Each structure stands twice: as structure tokens, then as C-alpha cells.
Amino acid sequence: MTARGNEKKAIFKNAADYERFLSYVEVAVERYGAVIHAYCLMDNHYHLLIQTPLSNLSEIMQYINGCYTTYVNIKRQRVGHLFQGRYKAILIDADAYAQELSRYMHLNPVRAGMVDKPGDYQWSSYPYYSGKKNAPEWLTMDFILDYFDERTKVGQRKYVGFVEAMIGQRYESPLKAAVASSILGGEDFINRIKAKYLRDKDTDRNLPGLTELREKTVKEIMKEIETVLKGNERLKKMAGIYLCHRYSGLRLREIGGYFGIGESAVSQSSRRFGMMLEKDEKLTNRMKDICNRLGIV
């Protein structure tokens, strides 16, 4: 779960701000049954690896962000929104991705050049995972540490090695693999989530990102691609595979059947096209136009 400051402005300016925000997170654990597995607070955004056994994410985030906004507005004598739109929630297959996501979160300050090692950053859960500090009662570390060793000290030592092995390495966000920027997991997990939540009237309220998974047909997608990209058949095919992979709700073999390629080729083509988007701003803008036309922004 991520929330960013409005216009990318700082939401935390000093230690008191960070501490106040964490106090609201603590209350959310006590009052709403939230389970916090990891966190990282940066100056203009924050990440929470959060579990909601009571399916009340919207209520939890309304409390945390609402209370903190009120605190900041009073303190800084300001009015209006502090955060940029709604929070961004991605539903993950915890068994498969919790370790990687916690590592990515804990390395955030290192990637930003704020510290050399994650243990030097005060406002994340990493000092507790490394054993440098005693963890607060509201932080749940066992779920992740038990993957490394059921003995806490040994698990902490192995987790430190797991995280710090990536310092200085090229490290792509695991969130880029999320389908429709909403679900992170294998195909079976994604299909189970779609079957369960896309028929649930509370989906929009608790998991707003899942609304992007309203299925788009291949014909709809290719029609808009043809309108925007035109001409280049290879590029149109790659764009079609990419968007169908992320937004159509079709299985890999169904997408492959439409484009005349195998299942693994669908994944490979989608990944290559995603890499192209990272390097080509013009193409990225054209794809945004297509997504706007399809209503999957």
C-alpha cells in the first residue's frame, strides 16, 4: 500500500511528523485489526505491507491518512488535501512476494541516496528486522522472518543478508509484475482473486485498483491500438500482447492463441514491451492515450 504527497510535496518534515504518523498506524492495529508486516516512510510518500483480516482497508486508510492530514494542517496552518488522490493498494500473494516486497521497501532509502545501508535509516521497519532495535508490539515480523528461520535471531541474520545482498545491484520493483497495477501473484492466484472480488460490491471501496480488471476484449484493445499506433504492425502486436496480458483477463494460452504464439512467448513479449516503455517516453505517452480510451488508467 502506497500513498504520496500531493504534487509530490513532502508529507514528513521532521522526526515529530514521522512519529505522529506511526502513532496512527499503531492505533489502526489496535482499533481496526490491521496487521503491519513492514513499512518505510520517505519524505514525500510511504509504503505499508499491510494485512486486513477484517477486509476493512478503506476504513483503516481513511483513519490513518485522515488523522495525519488533520495533524499536518493544524501544525502548518494549511488547508486542503495532503495526499495525492486515493492510496494505491496492490493485492499480493504473500507467500510468493512478501519477502521480495519487504526487501524492496527496506532498500528504498538506499536507492534514493539517503543512506548507504538500510540499517542507517530510522523511519522504516528494517532496524527491527535486523535486530538493531526492539520491535514495537504492533509490528508483525514473524511471517516474513519465519521464511528464513523459525529462530528469531537466526532469521534476522539471514534476512539482513537477503536484503543487503542487493545493495548496489540493479533491482527492478517487484510491483511492476502486478496485473492491472492491482494484483501481484501467479495466474491461479490472480484468477481466484478476480473470481472472488470482481463480483463483490465492496471491491471499489476496499480495493479500488481492482476496478481496472473489468475485462476488456482483445477486439476492444486492438481497435484502440490501431487508432493510436497505426502503421507499425510489429509494434501494434507487441502493444496488443502487453495490454491483453495486463488487462484482458484472458489466460496466457488464450492470448497466445489470438496472436499465434505460445504461452511463454506472451510473457516474454509483454516483459520486453514493458522495458521499451521505460526507455521511450513518446511510446509511453501513446500507450497512456490508448489506456485512457479503454478506461483502464
N, C-alpha and C positions, 0 to 999 in steps of 0.2 A: 504494500500500500504506500502510495507516494502523494504528497501534497506540496505544491510550490507557491512561493510568494507571488503576489500579484505583480505583473510586469517584471518578474524575476528579481524583485527587490528583496532585501534582507528581511527575514522574519525573526531572526535571533541576532541581537546586537551585543549582548554581554552574558556573563555567567548566570545572572539572575533570570534572564529570559529562558535559557536552556533549562534551568532548574524548575522554573514555574511550569513549563511545558511538560516536563517529566512528571511533575506532581499531578497533572491532569491525566496522564497516562496511567499512573498508579491508581487514581480514583476509578478510572474506566475498568481496570482489572477487578477492583473490589465491588463496584456498583453494577457493572454490566456483564461480568463474567468473561471479559476479554482475556486471551492468553497471548502474551507478548514473548516471542521466541528470540527476537533480535531487533535492534534499532540502530539508526545512525542519523544524527541531527546535523545538517550542514547549515551554512549561514542563510541560504535562501530556499531551502527545501528540506524535507525529511523523509526517511524510509522506515516503515514498520513491517516486520514479518509477524503478522497477527493471525490468530485463530479465533473464530467466533462460534463456540459450541451452541449458542442460543440463536444463531442466524440473525444477529442484530447489528451488523456492521454499520448500517446507516445511522442508527441511534448512537453508537459508540463514537463515530467520527463527527457527528453533529455536536456531541458533548465536548470532545477534545478540541476541535477546531473553533467551535463557538466560544468556549470559555477562554481559549488563548487569544482569540481575536478581541474579545471584550477587555481582557487584561492589557493587551498592547494598545488598544485605542484609548483607554483611560490613561495609561502611563505616558504615551506620546502625544496625548491631546489631539487625536486624529479621529476621523470618522470613515466609514466605508469598509469595503472588503479588504482583508489581509491576504487571503489565499486566491490563487488563480483558478477560478471555476471550482468544480467539484474535485474531490480527491480522485486519484486514479487507482483503481483496485484491479489486481490480476489474481485470478483464482489459480492456485498451483497444486500439482500433485506433490505433496510434501515429502513423501518417501523418496521421490526421484530428484527433487530440486531444492529442498530446504538447505542442504549443506552448501550447494553452489551459490544460492541467493544470499545466504548469510556471509559467505566469503566476499561476494561482490559488494555487498553493503559495507562490510568492515574495511574494505580496501578503498572505499570512496574518498576519504581524506588524503590517502596516498596518491591516488590518481590526480586529485586536484592540486597536488603540490603543497598541501598544508603541513604535512608531516612526512618524515622518511619511513616510519614504521607505524602500523595501525595502533600499536600499543601506546604510542605517544599522543594519540588523540583522545581527549577527555569525554567527548559527547557521543560516544557510541557504546554498544554493549561489549565491544571487544576486550576492554580491560578486565571484564568479569569472566569472559570466556577463557582468557589467557591465565587467569588466576592472580592477576596483578592486584585486583580489588575483590572484596567480598560482595557478592551479588545481592541486590535488594530482593526481598521476598516476592515482589510482583513480576520479576523476570524469570521465565522458564527456560532453562538451558539444557535440561536432561534429554529432551527429544533429539536435539542435534548432537550433543556430546556422546550419547549412547551409540551413535553410529561408529564412533572412533574407539570407544572402550567404555564399559559399564562402570569402571572405576574412575571417579571424577578426575583425580589428579592426572592419571594416565591419559584420559580422554582430552583433557585440556592441553596437555603437552603435544599430543598428536594433532589436535585441531590447530594449534599455533603453527606447526609445520605445514599443515594443509593450506592455511591462509598465506603465510609468509613465503611459501614457495612461488607464489605468483607475483611478488613484488618485482617491478621492473620488466615483467613479461607483458607481451601483447595479450590483452584479455578482453574479449567481447562480452557484453552484457548477456547473461542467460535469458533475460527478458525479451530479447529480440526473437526468440523462438516461439513466443506466445502467439497463439492463433487469434486473429482479430484484436490483438493487443489486450486480450481479456482472459485467456486460458493458457496455462503452461503445463504441458504434460503429454503423454503418449496418445496415440489415436484412440485407444479404448477409453482412456480417462476422459478425453475430450468428448467422445460420443456419449458417455454416461452423463457428463455434466449438461450437455445440450439437451438430452432427453429429460433430465430432471428439472432444470431451471428455466428453459425457454417456454415451459408451459406454466410456470409459477407466476402468479400475479405480483409477487413481491420482488421479482427479479430486478426491475428497474430501480427500485428503491435501495436494495441492499447490494446489488452487483451491477451498477449502471453500465459497465463496459460490455456486458453480455448482450445488450440490445443490438450490438453491431453484428451479432451472429445470426440475425434473421436471414434466412438463406437467400442467396442470390443465384439465379440460374446462370449457366455458362453463357447462354444466349444474351442475357442482360449485360453481363460483364463484357463479352466480346463486342457487343453493339457500341458501348461507350468507348472501348479501346479503339475501335475503328474510327470513331468520330474524332478522337483527340490525337491519336498517333498517326493514323493513315499510313500509306506507303510501305514502310519497312516491315515486311512480313515476319522476319525472324524476331524483331523486337516486339511486334504485336503478339506473337506466340509466347514469348518469354513472359511478357506482361500478363497475358491471359492465364498462364500456368501459375504465376505468382499470386494473382488475385484470387483465382479459383482455390488454390491451396489454402489461402488465408481466410477467405470469406464465403465460399460456396456451400460449405457444409458437406461436400461430397467426399467420399473415400478416395484414397490415392489411386486405386485401380480404376475408379470411375473417371477421375480427371485424366489419368493416363490413357484410358480408352478413347476419350474425346480427342486428345491431341496426338494419339498414335505413338505413345511412348510407355515405358514400364514404370512401375511404382517408384523405384529408386531414382529414376530419371526425373520424376516430378519433384521430389525433394531436392535433388541436386540443382535443377534448373531454377527452382524457387530461391534457393540459397544464393546462387550466382547472381540472380537478378537483384536480390536484396543488397549484395555487395556493390553492384553497379549503381544503385540508388545512393549509396553512401558517398560515391565519388562524383556523381553527376547531378548538379543542382538543377539544371534545366529539366532533366528527365524526372527528377523528384517532383518538381512543380507540376509537370504534366500528369504524373500519377495522382497527385493530390486533386487535380481537376477531375480526373476520372472517378476517384473515390467520392468527391463531392456530388457528382452526377448520380452515383449509385446510392448515395445516402449512407455511406459507411465510413464517415470521417471519424 
